[in-house]
């Protein structure tokens, strides 16, 4: 029997970027049912791909140090690869035996052309005409862990992801609360439903404020309890997700959940929720850059986006979902 076609997939080190490009790996899994996969990621991104079917090895590149790349090459050089897909744009594939390779440009999708979304840039690595949406493959065990936390019971779920990696992208918790109360309260489109908040333990203060929007017995205690992959599994149960420019928003996209992203000092044309809705305040990204050129200052940039605009978008999205 012939050896299975072996694919080496080198994922981005950044978790959010890895999720944005995840549709390309899901495409390969489905398009090549006899292929086996070796996946390389960072300590942060590698666990996202732990449930990939026919996974031969899941390898972690600890850092970008030359010594770590040399160590990785030593672990891979004895194999001959049918295909190498390098989403980091490294030179590793040129030094490995392979039949074919697809390597992302050094600009990693930021400079191909203005307005090119990161999902489109990832699809171009494989020269795909049909752009695969972000999708993380979730195994039965991972789904079971998420289900034990969510306890699906038929009532609709509103999911929120308020946490961000920078205060400038953080939308006020009180505005998430206002939306949760309006949608889950009496007369709301998700009346009587439950509230699921995903995020890291570091988001505790935001979560504490938002969870007060509904009775405690309707809050699903998930933040800080689920890994990103488990959170993706949990988000599959949500009727709608609302969140900031963050990993959690991209996980909701990868879960196939209807998504609304709140944006300010971020480029939604590049990282907005694929297939979802992006809402921003009155200022453009260029205007934010005038105030904060490197987009790294401790400024609450998101104060000018009112809750009512996001609530209106949420109602529209829920209405569309009900029609489908």
Secondary structure, DSSP 4 states (H G I P E B T S, - for coil): -PPPPEEEEE--SSHHHHHHTHHHHHHHHHH-TT-EEEEEE-TTTGGGGTT-TTEEEEEE---S-HHHHHHHHHHHTTSEEEEEEETT--SGGGGSEEEEEEE--TTTTSSSSTT--HHHHHHHHTT-SSPPPP-----HHHHHHHHHHH---SS-EEEEE---SSGGGPPPHHHHHHHHHHHHSTTSTTTT-EEEE---GGGHHHHHHHHTTS-GGGEE--TTTS-HHHHHHHHTT-SEEEEESSHHHHHHHHTT--EEEEESSS-HHHHSPTTSEEEE-SS-HHHHHHHSTTS-SS--GGGGS-HHHHHHHHHHHHHHHHH-
